[in-house]
Amino acid sequence: MSVASGSSGCLLRLLALLILVPLAELTLLLVLARYTSIWTALLVVVVTGVAGSLLVRAQGWRTMRRITDALQQGRLPTDALFDAAMIFCAGVLLLTPGVLTDMLGIALLIPFCRRRVRQAATKWIRTHMRVQSWAGDSPDGRSQIVDSYVIEPPDDDRP
């Protein structure tokens, strides 16, 4: 499989997703409006958007504190950064009108669900990605030279 055919396949899947998800959302909203009223359907969209933005804001600040605390303790805030990305995605999903995207956005705001998504993503990355490390020459055979120098001399009597 060539790179061109792989990227065009991804583009087709993305295009299908961008067409099918709004169609499904519109269908669900029309069905909801048909069986209740148009005002109920609009109220669902507005309430989930407002409540979701408030939840995103609160959890975003909490996650920001976790990132800051981890950095102050000298640890990498990998889990907190992944949570921040999922909270951002939840905010985008909750601001998008629709029922399916709202349910997915609310699921991403539940810490238990985020933990499960993080575990699944970690497992997927470990099975589908490969990390290579090397010392000396790069994989393409060219030498890697790192040059460094001190810009300012130290304040003490060291040379």
Sine and cosine of phi, psi and omega as CSV:
sin_phi,cos_phi,sin_psi,cos_psi,sin_omega,cos_omega
0.00,0.00,0.76,-0.65,-0.01,-1.00
-1.00,0.09,0.25,-0.97,0.01,-1.00
-0.90,0.44,-0.62,0.79,-0.03,-1.00
-0.90,0.44,-0.70,0.72,-0.01,-1.00
-0.94,0.34,-0.53,0.85,0.05,-1.00
-0.92,0.38,-0.66,0.75,-0.01,-1.00
-0.96,0.28,-0.53,0.85,0.04,-1.00
-0.95,0.32,-0.55,0.84,0.08,-1.00
-0.90,0.43,-0.64,0.77,0.05,-1.00
-0.92,0.40,-0.63,0.78,0.02,-1.00
-0.91,0.42,-0.64,0.77,0.03,-1.00
-0.91,0.41,-0.66,0.75,0.04,-1.00
-0.90,0.44,-0.66,0.75,0.02,-1.00
-0.91,0.42,-0.68,0.74,0.04,-1.00
-0.89,0.46,-0.67,0.74,0.05,-1.00
-0.89,0.46,-0.66,0.75,0.02,-1.00
-0.90,0.44,-0.67,0.74,-0.01,-1.00
-0.94,0.34,-0.33,0.95,0.05,-1.00
-1.00,-0.08,-0.70,0.72,-0.12,-0.99
-0.96,0.28,-0.62,0.79,-0.02,-1.00
-0.90,0.43,-0.75,0.66,0.06,-1.00
-0.88,0.47,-0.58,0.82,0.06,-1.00
-0.90,0.43,-0.67,0.74,0.04,-1.00
-0.91,0.41,-0.65,0.76,0.03,-1.00
-0.89,0.46,-0.71,0.70,0.01,-1.00
-0.89,0.45,-0.67,0.74,0.02,-1.00
-0.88,0.47,-0.72,0.69,0.01,-1.00
-0.89,0.45,-0.66,0.75,0.03,-1.00
-0.91,0.41,-0.62,0.78,0.04,-1.00
-0.92,0.39,-0.62,0.78,0.05,-1.00
-0.91,0.41,-0.69,0.73,0.04,-1.00
-0.87,0.49,-0.69,0.72,0.02,-1.00
-0.92,0.40,-0.56,0.83,-0.02,-1.00
-0.93,0.37,-0.66,0.75,-0.06,-1.00
-1.00,0.05,-0.30,0.95,0.07,-1.00
-0.90,-0.43,-0.99,-0.14,0.11,-0.99
-0.37,-0.93,0.25,-0.97,0.02,-1.00
-0.91,0.42,-0.51,0.86,-0.01,-1.00
-0.94,0.35,-0.57,0.82,0.05,-1.00
-0.91,0.41,-0.69,0.72,0.01,-1.00
-0.89,0.46,-0.69,0.73,0.04,-1.00
-0.91,0.42,-0.63,0.78,0.02,-1.00
-0.90,0.44,-0.64,0.77,0.05,-1.00
-0.87,0.50,-0.70,0.71,-0.02,-1.00
-0.90,0.43,-0.71,0.70,-0.05,-1.00
-0.94,0.35,-0.71,0.71,-0.05,-1.00
-0.90,0.43,-0.69,0.72,0.01,-1.00
-0.92,0.39,-0.56,0.83,0.05,-1.00
-0.91,0.41,-0.72,0.70,-0.02,-1.00
-0.94,0.34,-0.76,0.65,-0.01,-1.00
-0.89,0.46,-0.64,0.77,0.02,-1.00
-0.90,0.44,-0.65,0.76,0.01,-1.00
-0.92,0.40,-0.57,0.82,0.07,-1.00
-0.92,0.38,-0.68,0.74,0.04,-1.00
-0.91,0.42,-0.65,0.76,0.02,-1.00
-0.89,0.46,-0.67,0.74,0.00,-1.00
-0.89,0.45,-0.73,0.68,-0.02,-1.00
-0.90,0.44,-0.72,0.69,-0.02,-1.00
-0.95,0.31,-0.48,0.88,0.08,-1.00
-0.90,0.43,-0.68,0.73,0.04,-1.00
-0.91,0.42,-0.66,0.75,0.01,-1.00
-0.89,0.47,-0.68,0.74,0.00,-1.00
-0.93,0.37,-0.59,0.81,0.07,-1.00
-0.88,0.47,-0.64,0.77,0.05,-1.00
-0.90,0.43,-0.63,0.78,0.04,-1.00
-0.89,0.45,-0.64,0.77,0.03,-1.00
-0.90,0.43,-0.72,0.69,0.00,-1.00
-0.89,0.46,-0.70,0.71,0.01,-1.00
-0.88,0.48,-0.68,0.73,0.01,-1.00
-0.90,0.45,-0.67,0.74,0.01,-1.00
-0.92,0.40,-0.62,0.78,0.03,-1.00
-0.92,0.40,-0.49,0.87,0.03,-1.00
-1.00,0.06,0.01,1.00,0.03,-1.00
0.98,0.18,0.33,0.94,0.03,-1.00
-0.97,-0.25,0.43,-0.90,0.10,-1.00
-0.99,0.17,0.77,-0.64,-0.05,-1.00
-1.00,0.03,0.80,0.61,-0.12,-0.99
-0.89,0.45,-0.75,0.66,-0.01,-1.00
-0.89,0.45,-0.66,0.75,-0.01,-1.00
-0.92,0.40,-0.61,0.79,0.04,-1.00
-0.92,0.39,-0.62,0.78,0.05,-1.00
-0.91,0.41,-0.65,0.76,0.07,-1.00
-0.88,0.47,-0.64,0.76,0.01,-1.00
-0.88,0.47,-0.65,0.76,0.03,-1.00
-0.90,0.43,-0.65,0.76,0.01,-1.00
-0.94,0.34,-0.59,0.81,0.05,-1.00
-0.91,0.41,-0.64,0.77,0.07,-1.00
-0.88,0.48,-0.71,0.71,0.03,-1.00
-0.89,0.46,-0.62,0.78,0.04,-1.00
-0.88,0.48,-0.66,0.75,0.03,-1.00
-0.88,0.47,-0.67,0.74,0.03,-1.00
-0.91,0.42,-0.68,0.73,0.00,-1.00
-0.91,0.41,-0.61,0.79,-0.03,-1.00
-0.96,0.28,-0.44,0.90,0.04,-1.00
-0.99,0.13,-0.24,0.97,0.07,-1.00
-0.99,0.14,0.83,-0.56,-0.03,-1.00
-0.92,0.40,0.75,-0.66,0.04,-1.00
0.45,-0.89,0.24,-0.97,-0.04,-1.00
-1.00,-0.02,-0.71,0.71,-0.02,-1.00
-0.90,0.44,-0.72,0.69,-0.01,-1.00
-0.92,0.40,-0.56,0.83,0.05,-1.00
-0.91,0.41,-0.68,0.74,0.02,-1.00
-0.90,0.44,-0.66,0.75,0.03,-1.00
-0.92,0.39,-0.65,0.76,0.04,-1.00
-0.89,0.45,-0.68,0.73,0.03,-1.00
-0.91,0.41,-0.62,0.78,0.04,-1.00
-0.88,0.48,-0.62,0.79,0.02,-1.00
-0.95,0.32,-0.29,0.96,0.05,-1.00
-1.00,0.06,-0.18,0.98,0.04,-1.00
-1.00,0.07,0.86,-0.51,-0.07,-1.00
-0.82,0.57,-0.62,0.78,0.02,-1.00
-0.87,0.49,-0.69,0.72,0.00,-1.00
-0.92,0.40,-0.65,0.76,0.04,-1.00
-0.88,0.48,-0.65,0.76,0.01,-1.00
-0.89,0.46,-0.66,0.75,0.02,-1.00
-0.92,0.40,-0.65,0.76,0.04,-1.00
-0.90,0.43,-0.67,0.74,0.02,-1.00
-0.89,0.46,-0.67,0.74,0.03,-1.00
-0.90,0.44,-0.69,0.73,0.01,-1.00
-0.91,0.42,-0.66,0.75,0.01,-1.00
-0.91,0.41,-0.66,0.75,0.03,-1.00
-0.88,0.47,-0.69,0.72,0.02,-1.00
-0.89,0.45,-0.68,0.73,0.00,-1.00
-0.90,0.44,-0.68,0.73,-0.01,-1.00
-0.89,0.45,-0.68,0.73,-0.02,-1.00
-0.92,0.40,-0.52,0.86,-0.02,-1.00
-1.00,0.01,-0.41,0.91,-0.09,-1.00
-0.94,-0.34,-0.22,0.97,-0.01,-1.00
-0.92,-0.39,0.48,-0.88,0.01,-1.00
-0.78,-0.62,0.75,-0.66,0.01,-1.00
-0.96,-0.26,0.78,-0.62,0.03,-1.00
-0.93,-0.37,0.64,-0.77,0.11,-0.99
-0.77,-0.64,0.45,-0.89,-0.01,-1.00
-0.49,-0.87,0.32,-0.95,0.08,-1.00
-0.82,-0.57,0.67,-0.75,0.03,-1.00
1.00,0.02,-0.95,-0.30,-0.07,-1.00
-0.99,0.15,0.52,-0.86,0.05,-1.00
-0.98,0.22,0.26,-0.97,-0.01,-1.00
-0.86,0.52,-0.44,0.90,-0.01,-1.00
-1.00,0.06,0.10,1.00,0.09,-1.00
1.00,-0.02,-0.14,0.99,0.01,-1.00
-1.00,0.10,0.59,-0.81,0.02,-1.00
-0.96,0.28,0.55,-0.84,0.05,-1.00
-0.94,-0.33,0.87,-0.49,0.01,-1.00
-0.91,-0.42,0.80,-0.60,0.05,-1.00
-0.94,-0.35,0.81,-0.59,-0.02,-1.00
-0.89,-0.45,0.67,-0.74,0.03,-1.00
-0.59,-0.81,0.37,-0.93,0.06,-1.00
-0.41,-0.91,0.33,-0.94,-0.03,-1.00
-1.00,-0.03,0.76,-0.64,-0.03,-1.00
-0.99,0.17,-0.70,0.71,0.02,-1.00
-0.86,-0.52,0.68,-0.73,0.03,-1.00
-0.94,0.33,0.42,-0.91,0.02,-1.00
-0.91,0.41,0.36,-0.93,-0.03,-1.00
-0.97,0.23,-0.38,0.93,-0.05,-1.00
-0.99,0.11,-0.22,-0.98,-0.11,-0.99
-1.00,0.05,0.14,0.99,0.02,-1.00
-0.91,0.40,0.55,-0.83,0.02,-1.00
-0.95,0.32,0.00,0.00,0.00,0.00
